[in-house]
Amino acid sequence: MVEWFVNDVAGFVCSTISYILVLYSQFVITAVILLPEPIVSTTIHVGIFNTLAVLALWSHVRAMTTNPGTIPMETFNVRYTEKNQVGNAVLCMKCNSIKPERAHHCSICKRCVRKMDHHCPWVNNCVGQQNQKFFILFTFYVFCISMHAIYMSVQKIISCSDKDWSSCGSLSPPISLMLLTILLFISLLFGLFTGIMFGTQIYAIVNDQTYIEKLKNEVATWEQLTWSQNLQEVLGRRTGYRWFLPIMPAHLQPGKIPQKFQV
């Protein structure tokens, strides 16, 4: 059952392109690069690529279908008309809700989101407190896929150039070279993009400042943690293999949201 989905055409197109590019990469790596190779080498590289691809697509699905941390709508009239304690929260006039500290309104999702970093069309969702881990893992695994594809493509082109493409698979040399060139271009482009995005996300987490907060020059009034604690708040408080799996950290499960982020 899908927990959350944003009905945005641009986001749907971009997220669909993401799946198509991963499937295209898998086809070229398997059919053009690996099939003529020895069975051991083929098995190892197919295993590496497919593992990374599954983790990337799994992370993408979780980033896209997980509620990023939206605030219930119309909470001002319903829950605060008889209360005086609002704390540091302010009223959002667009969705008529009380925004807790560090929440911002997204014009595409049409909701206020806790610790909103930005709205990303590639995952067709906001990146917020509840799904930032999944977004980070998606960029990380796509970067790894891209680096692996670049390595395999360059190695294949050099190898086949020495053999004059005479024994480089069942496809004709022009088609093989065209498919490899396209794969190399896609891998370079998205490897650079996701590498930069992953780096900026880690930097933002370590410094505990979202992109919107940096853009608005907001001064931190919240509790300051160490860089390792900030990472644990996003990836999970237990350091280990779970950091690398797109599963929700225990402290962010429904009903366990820190009080300062609740409405």
Solvent accessible surface area in square Angstrom, and as a share of the most:
residue,aa,sasa,rsa
1,M,244,1.09
2,V,94,0.54
3,E,118,0.53
4,W,39,0.14
5,F,91,0.38
6,V,10,0.06
7,N,144,0.74
8,D,36,0.19
9,V,123,0.71
10,A,59,0.46
11,G,0,0.00
12,F,120,0.50
13,V,74,0.42
14,C,25,0.15
15,S,4,0.02
16,T,51,0.30
17,I,64,0.32
18,S,12,0.08
19,Y,55,0.21
20,I,100,0.51
21,L,34,0.17
22,V,16,0.09
23,L,105,0.52
24,Y,48,0.18
25,S,7,0.05
26,Q,58,0.26
27,F,104,0.43
28,V,0,0.00
29,I,1,0.01
30,T,46,0.27
31,A,25,0.19
32,V,3,0.02
33,I,4,0.02
34,L,0,0.00
35,L,115,0.57
36,P,58,0.36
37,E,66,0.30
38,P,89,0.56
39,I,135,0.68
40,V,102,0.58
41,S,38,0.25
42,T,16,0.10
43,T,85,0.49
44,I,97,0.49
45,H,36,0.16
46,V,39,0.22
47,G,36,0.34
48,I,74,0.37
49,F,3,0.01
50,N,49,0.25
51,T,75,0.44
52,L,31,0.15
53,A,7,0.05
54,V,94,0.54
55,L,29,0.14
56,A,0,0.00
57,L,42,0.21
58,W,97,0.34
59,S,0,0.00
60,H,1,0.00
61,V,62,0.36
62,R,62,0.23
63,A,0,0.00
64,M,22,0.10
65,T,23,0.13
66,T,2,0.01
67,N,38,0.20
68,P,0,0.00
69,G,1,0.01
70,T,13,0.07
71,I,0,0.00
72,P,64,0.40
73,M,97,0.43
74,E,93,0.42
75,T,4,0.02
76,F,71,0.29
77,N,84,0.43
78,V,112,0.65
79,R,114,0.42
80,Y,28,0.11
81,T,90,0.53
82,E,166,0.75
83,K,116,0.49
84,N,149,0.77
85,Q,163,0.72
86,V,49,0.28
87,G,72,0.69
88,N,117,0.60
89,A,18,0.14
90,V,88,0.51
91,L,60,0.30
92,C,8,0.05
93,M,159,0.71
94,K,156,0.66
95,C,4,0.03
96,N,41,0.21
97,S,0,0.00
98,I,5,0.03
99,K,35,0.15
100,P,9,0.06
101,E,31,0.14
102,R,17,0.06
103,A,7,0.06
104,H,14,0.06
105,H,41,0.18
106,C,5,0.03
107,S,85,0.55
108,I,75,0.38
109,C,14,0.08
110,K,135,0.57
111,R,50,0.18
112,C,0,0.00
113,V,0,0.00
114,R,27,0.10
115,K,30,0.13
116,M,12,0.05
117,D,3,0.02
118,H,34,0.15
119,H,31,0.14
120,C,7,0.04
121,P,52,0.33
122,W,62,0.22
123,V,0,0.00
124,N,0,0.00
125,N,0,0.00
126,C,0,0.00
127,V,0,0.00
128,G,1,0.01
129,Q,18,0.08
130,Q,19,0.08
131,N,0,0.00
132,Q,14,0.06
133,K,7,0.03
134,F,0,0.00
135,F,4,0.02
136,I,3,0.01
137,L,7,0.04
138,F,15,0.06
139,T,3,0.02
140,F,54,0.23
141,Y,10,0.04
142,V,19,0.11
143,F,71,0.30
144,C,32,0.19
145,I,9,0.05
146,S,6,0.04
147,M,77,0.34
148,H,23,0.10
149,A,1,0.01
150,I,32,0.16
151,Y,117,0.44
152,M,5,0.02
153,S,0,0.00
154,V,61,0.35
155,Q,86,0.38
156,K,10,0.04
157,I,43,0.22
158,I,104,0.53
159,S,40,0.26
160,C,1,0.00
161,S,63,0.41
162,D,120,0.62
163,K,105,0.44
164,D,116,0.60
165,W,43,0.15
166,S,96,0.62
167,S,72,0.47
168,C,10,0.06
169,G,36,0.35
170,S,116,0.75
171,L,61,0.31
172,S,47,0.31
173,P,63,0.40
174,P,97,0.61
175,I,79,0.40
176,S,2,0.02
177,L,77,0.38
178,M,104,0.47
179,L,21,0.11
180,L,0,0.00
181,T,72,0.42
182,I,71,0.36
183,L,0,0.00
184,L,38,0.19
185,F,130,0.54
186,I,26,0.13
187,S,5,0.03
188,L,97,0.48
189,L,90,0.45
190,F,40,0.16
191,G,1,0.01
192,L,119,0.59
193,F,82,0.34
194,T,4,0.03
195,G,22,0.21
196,I,104,0.53
197,M,43,0.19
198,F,60,0.25
199,G,36,0.35
200,T,69,0.40
201,Q,6,0.03
202,I,45,0.23
203,Y,142,0.54
204,A,16,0.13
205,I,9,0.05
206,V,45,0.26
207,N,76,0.39
208,D,18,0.09
209,Q,62,0.27
210,T,9,0.05
211,Y,116,0.44
212,I,22,0.11
213,E,0,0.00
214,K,120,0.51
215,L,119,0.59
216,K,121,0.51
217,N,125,0.64
218,E,58,0.26
219,V,124,0.72
220,A,49,0.38
221,T,106,0.61
222,W,23,0.08
223,E,120,0.54
224,Q,114,0.51
225,L,57,0.28
226,T,76,0.44
227,W,157,0.55
228,S,43,0.28
229,Q,80,0.35
230,N,9,0.05
231,L,21,0.10
232,Q,51,0.23
233,E,48,0.21
234,V,13,0.07
235,L,16,0.08
236,G,8,0.08
237,R,128,0.47
238,R,203,0.74
239,T,97,0.56
240,G,35,0.34
241,Y,148,0.56
242,R,125,0.46
243,W,40,0.14
244,F,109,0.45
245,L,49,0.24
246,P,0,0.00
247,I,44,0.22
248,M,31,0.14
249,P,9,0.06
250,A,72,0.56
251,H,19,0.09
252,L,6,0.03
253,Q,66,0.29
254,P,119,0.75
255,G,77,0.74
256,K,122,0.52
257,I,21,0.11
258,P,34,0.21
259,Q,143,0.64
260,K,91,0.39
261,F,10,0.04
262,Q,73,0.32
263,V,31,0.18
